[in-house]
Amino acid sequence: MYDFKNSIDRRKTNSLKWDVGDNELPMWVADMDFKTAPEIVEAIHKKADQSIFGYEEPSEDYFNAVANWYEKEHDSRPDTDWMLFVTGVVPAISSIVRRVTSVGDNVLVQAPVYNIFYNSILNNGRHVISNDLAFDGVKYQIDFNDLEEKLSDPLTTLMILCNPHNPIGKVWSREELTKIARLCKKYHVKLLSDEIHGDITFDPYTPAFSLDKELIQNLMVCVSPSKTFNVAAIHAATIIIPNENLRNIVDRGINSEELAEPNSFAMPVSIAAYEKGHAWLAELKQQILDNKQLVQDFLESELPDVKLISSDATYLLWLDTSKISDDSKKLASFIRAKTGLYLSSGDVYGGDGYDFLRMNIACPIETVKDGLKRLKQGIEMYR
Ligand SMILES: Cc1ncc(COP(=O)(O)O)c(C=O)c1O
């Protein structure tokens, strides 16, 4: 039994999430209020006790731990030869954009999507092209005709896929992934699949590297223990690239940009997480399901005009607030100013995000109750 009931006070500890006013309740950035697994903390203590923090390189044990984790958790074992260590998923994405595309190219995303993808594309002088996800009022789907049209544009050279998808919380099925990979192959578009949320899934998740061999030759997959175990500031991630030529190109990029060297804690934390974190993750997932059920029940009985979009992954809830406002930025700032509840405004994710708020429920259930109370107050006052 691990502790998912208590959280520690992170105000004034340089926490990005908790750098807020005294009465404010942050439920925005994807960072959990649960302590990480004690097995990981033990590995950190052991490393600290060694008292030497010299240069390091990724170890064979690390790559084996990643492969074993995917085999045990997700029934699919990536070859360790396919892997590159990198200091984060966002640094990897930006580096890949620079290495495998040219200035002025189109990089395709599926809005609404993780807002930092836009930074990685635009800050490097590439254009964003979006295959907006189609929302029917209940669920999202991929418009494959639109996707094909946009991939067939000769200026489109890279697609960034988010699986599971942040912020809508959807796990793409093997059939959907196969269709996407086929289209990318047909139009010679490289496919970068960000699977950082792949472990917190409630429906089977298919790592893209497990697709048919002929569909993974232009594929790059990014994974990390950072979301799963709440260790984002450890800065450890893996890029999995089955094709040797493409892997060498990306490897040169991350090395010349100095993104390939682990800090002192990256190896012990990742290895402990991947080798000893299975039971902790199982309990975390149960807690997230309980929290989500609470939100669902509360909204149905107390706030029926706010709809929770059904999801099968992540601790990020996508709340449809279109009946309240079509300006989520204004709504989110109003709720924060009046009640202290700090949610992510959906507009930053592009697409139809102006109709949504994103709520992070990776916190003790008492905190979720507090957040819901504030949400109700804020929405009533807004009206
Ligand atoms: C889809 C997605 N990719 C990447 C990241 C961040 O990755 P990293 O901290 O490894 O740069 C996040 C964080 O929320 C995310 O949601």
The ligand as a Gaussian input file, in Angstrom:
#p B3LYP/6-31G(d) Opt

LIG

0 1
 C        2.517000      15.270000     -24.465000
 C        3.652000      15.779000     -23.645000
 N        4.907000      15.708000     -24.115000
 C        5.971000      16.142000     -23.385000
 C        5.803000      16.696000     -22.132000
 C        6.992000      17.179000     -21.356000
 O        8.088000      16.372000     -21.565000
 P        9.493000      16.660000     -20.871000
 O        9.236000      17.210000     -19.513000
 O       10.193000      15.337000     -20.877000
 O       10.214000      17.646000     -21.759000
 C        4.498000      16.792000     -21.606000
 C        4.286000      17.414000     -20.278000
 O        3.192000      17.713000     -19.894000
 C        3.413000      16.328000     -22.370000
 O        2.149000      16.396000     -21.905000

